[in-house]
Amino acid sequence: MDVGLFGGSFDPPHIAHLIVAETVREQFGLGQVWWMPAHTPPHKAEASPPQHRLAMTQRATASNPAFAVCREEIERGGASYTVETLRRLQEHHPDTRFSLVLGGDSLAGFPSWREPEEIARRAAQLLVYRRPGETAGDDDLPSHIAEHVRFADAPLLNVSATDLRARRRRGRSLRYLVPAPVRAYIEKHDLYRTTNDERQTAKGPSRTPSSDFRPSRRESS
């Protein structure tokens, strides 16, 4: 099976994430898209607690049978490096072809990732989507990496998680910008009222899933 690995902070997951994932799945004939929330995003200074981001991602994707949530990075803990994730997933899913779903900004910084050549060797394709106005391409990549790049024709919206967090801090509505179950979760746990949610004492879902390297369709909270 061909699977797209869609990694990110998902802090929170929003409608643009969903549009990108479905467009990439359809355009490139993927059997599934596995959403993979990072435990500790290596290039982000702050992130909400991983249990909240995992729970929101599960709620965002629950209505699409072609979407699944992979908990490998959340359960592994520490900094989430793509090369380590690919090695572990390919070890446990030897018959699955994994492609990476990347944003244009991630492609521009790809050479600075840990072991980018190894990532390109292991990934079937690098499936890239760009926000409106982004011009990042593959011209500056080594040819042996650039040959794996494919650009998605996604009808992208100019929506970012950073802007949504700021909107929430200002008391503005997130209705129609995030899926309704995600908005309900944010309101229930009073997320994004401050700039340092990782310091809050509020806890997310109490159930800790087992490490089995299989994507879940849904987790109870």
TALINTA-V202378 format. One record per residue. N is the residue number from 1. SS is DSSP state (a for helix, b for strand, c for the rest). PHI is phi in whole degrees, -180 to 180 (NA if undefined). D_LAST is the distance of its C-alpha to the last C-alpha in whole Angstrom. Layout:
n = {N:N}
ss = {SS:SS}
phi = {PHI:PHI}
d_last = {D_LAST:D_LAST}
//
This chain:
n = {1:2:3:4:5:6:7:8:9:10:11:12:13:14:15:16:17:18:19:20:21:22:23:24:25:26:27:28:29:30:31:32:33:34:35:36:37:38:39:40:41:42:43:44:45:46:47:48:49:50:51:52:53:54:55:56:57:58:59:60:61:62:63:64:65:66:67:68:69:70:71:72:73:74:75:76:77:78:79:80:81:82:83:84:85:86:87:88:89:90:91:92:93:94:95:96:97:98:99:100:101:102:103:104:105:106:107:108:109:110:111:112:113:114:115:116:117:118:119:120:121:122:123:124:125:126:127:128:129:130:131:132:133:134:135:136:137:138:139:140:141:142:143:144:145:146:147:148:149:150:151:152:153:154:155:156:157:158:159:160:161:162:163:164:165:166:167:168:169:170:171:172:173:174:175:176:177:178:179:180:181:182:183:184:185:186:187:188:189:190:191:192:193:194:195:196:197:198:199:200:201:202:203:204:205:206:207:208:209:210:211:212:213:214:215:216:217:218:219:220:221}
ss = {c:b:b:b:b:b:b:b:c:c:c:c:c:c:a:a:a:a:a:a:a:a:a:a:a:a:a:c:c:c:c:b:b:b:b:b:b:c:c:b:c:c:c:c:c:c:c:c:c:a:a:a:a:a:a:a:a:a:a:a:a:c:c:c:c:c:b:b:b:c:c:a:a:a:a:a:c:c:b:c:c:a:a:a:a:a:a:a:a:a:a:a:c:c:c:c:b:b:b:b:b:b:b:a:a:a:a:a:c:a:a:a:c:c:c:a:a:a:a:a:a:a:c:c:c:b:b:b:b:c:c:c:c:c:c:c:c:c:c:c:c:c:a:a:a:a:c:c:b:b:b:c:c:c:c:c:c:c:c:c:a:a:a:a:a:a:a:a:a:c:c:c:c:c:b:c:c:b:c:a:a:a:a:a:a:a:a:a:c:c:c:c:c:c:c:c:a:a:a:c:c:c:c:c:c:c:c:c:c:c:c:c:c:c:c:b:c:c:c:c:c}
phi = {NA:-93:-127:-95:-93:-109:-91:171:-77:49:-129:-101:-69:-137:-65:-66:-57:-65:-64:-61:-61:-70:-65:-63:-58:-72:-64:-105:64:-78:-70:-149:-117:-98:-81:-130:-64:-78:-69:-132:-59:-67:-109:-124:-70:-137:-153:-66:-53:-60:-66:-70:-67:-63:-63:-66:-65:-61:-71:-67:-102:-61:-85:-112:-66:-89:-105:-142:-111:-98:-98:-58:-72:-60:-77:-70:77:71:-63:-99:-102:-60:-62:-68:-63:-61:-59:-70:-67:-69:-66:-94:-133:-65:-97:-103:-95:-101:-114:-99:-101:-126:-84:-59:-68:-69:-63:-61:-95:-57:-60:-90:-69:-68:52:-62:-65:-68:-61:-63:-70:-83:-80:-64:-150:-107:-97:-112:-118:-127:-72:-55:93:-75:-119:-57:-128:-107:-64:-91:-88:-57:-60:-72:-95:-60:-68:-92:-83:-131:-100:-88:-94:-87:-77:-74:-102:-84:-122:-132:-63:-59:-66:-68:-63:-64:-62:-64:-63:-83:83:-87:-76:-104:-57:73:-97:-128:-58:-55:-64:-70:-61:-63:-66:-59:-70:-62:-98:53:-80:67:-81:-124:-90:-131:-64:-68:-93:-69:-88:-62:-102:-89:-57:-83:-81:-102:-71:-79:-85:-133:60:-112:-71:-103:-81:-162:-121:-79:-98}
d_last = {30:30:26:26:24:23:22:21:19:18:18:17:17:20:22:24:22:22:25:26:24:25:29:29:28:30:33:33:32:29:27:24:22:20:18:18:17:19:18:21:23:27:28:26:27:24:20:17:15:14:10:10:12:10:7:10:12:10:10:14:15:13:17:19:20:22:19:17:15:16:15:18:19:16:16:20:20:23:25:24:27:27:30:28:25:28:30:27:25:29:29:27:27:31:32:29:31:29:30:28:27:29:30:33:33:31:34:37:35:35:38:37:34:34:36:36:39:37:34:36:37:34:33:34:34:33:32:32:32:33:33:35:38:37:40:39:40:41:45:44:42:44:45:44:40:41:42:38:37:37:36:34:35:32:32:31:30:31:27:26:23:25:26:23:22:26:26:23:25:28:26:26:24:22:22:23:22:19:17:16:12:13:15:13:10:13:15:12:12:16:16:19:21:23:24:23:19:19:21:18:17:14:11:8:5:7:7:10:11:15:17:19:20:19:17:13:13:10:6:4:0}
//
